[in-house]
Amino acid sequence: MNGQQTRLTLNFITGVNENGENIIRSKSFTNVKGDATDESLVAVVNALQSLQVHSLDSVTRTNSYSLN
């Protein structure tokens, strides 16, 4: 398939609201190499996480493909 685009989204817990629920903020990285392995992306996430003040809640990889 041609035209694969990958986005990596990191969700951080930035606090707690008045109901005791986590406040989540996202940071997205676009134009990630589509052929990057999950293992290599985990290594990048681990490196980025070590630079952050807030705790990492979750990570999502989103792949998009062009059908034409």
C-alpha positions as a printed NumPy array, in Angstrom:
array([[  0.   ,   0.   ,   0.   ],
       [  1.229,   3.458,  -0.859],
       [  0.943,   6.612,   1.157],
       [  1.076,   5.221,   4.686],
       [  1.183,   7.929,   7.325],
       [  1.754,   7.217,  10.994],
       [  0.953,   9.349,  14.025],
       [  2.153,   8.622,  17.551],
       [  0.057,  10.076,  20.389],
       [  1.264,  10.174,  23.986],
       [ -1.3  ,  10.826,  26.733],
       [ -0.039,  12.297,  29.987],
       [ -1.725,  12.603,  33.379],
       [ -1.373,  16.282,  34.231],
       [ -3.476,  16.36 ,  37.384],
       [ -6.71 ,  15.33 ,  39.03 ],
       [-10.045,  17.133,  38.748],
       [-12.495,  17.861,  41.563],
       [-14.147,  14.438,  40.999],
       [-10.863,  12.6  ,  41.502],
       [-10.535,  11.741,  37.786],
       [ -7.246,  12.064,  35.955],
       [ -6.775,  15.068,  33.693],
       [ -5.231,  13.832,  30.444],
       [ -3.282,  15.952,  27.959],
       [ -2.046,  14.614,  24.628],
       [  1.067,  15.232,  22.578],
       [  1.011,  13.963,  18.98 ],
       [  3.91 ,  13.355,  16.63 ],
       [  3.018,  13.24 ,  12.946],
       [  5.079,  12.127,   9.963],
       [  6.447,   9.129,  11.835],
       [  7.976,   6.604,   9.452],
       [  5.234,   4.196,   8.479],
       [  7.614,   1.24 ,   8.442],
       [  8.901,   1.898,  11.973],
       [  8.491,  -1.171,  14.148],
       [  6.449,  -1.083,  17.331],
       [  9.622,  -1.932,  19.256],
       [ 11.475,   1.083,  17.87 ],
       [  8.541,   3.345,  18.697],
       [  8.484,   1.992,  22.268],
       [ 12.166,   2.932,  22.557],
       [ 11.378,   6.465,  21.361],
       [  8.448,   6.738,  23.771],
       [ 10.659,   5.612,  26.658],
       [ 13.226,   8.273,  25.761],
       [ 10.556,  10.979,  25.491],
       [  8.903,   9.87 ,  28.723],
       [ 12.144,  10.341,  30.639],
       [ 12.124,  14.02 ,  29.59 ],
       [  8.583,  14.704,  30.803],
       [  7.377,  16.124,  34.092],
       [  3.997,  14.345,  33.938],
       [  3.306,  10.604,  34.097],
       [  2.575,   8.742,  30.866],
       [ -0.93 ,   7.273,  30.775],
       [ -1.053,   5.653,  27.338],
       [  0.402,   5.647,  23.833],
       [ -1.442,   5.17 ,  20.551],
       [ -0.065,   4.48 ,  17.094],
       [ -2.403,   5.454,  14.267],
       [ -1.66 ,   4.316,  10.71 ],
       [ -3.45 ,   5.893,   7.748],
       [ -3.287,   4.602,   4.196],
       [ -4.051,   6.244,   0.885],
       [ -6.314,   4.057,  -1.24 ],
       [ -5.533,   5.661,  -4.564]])
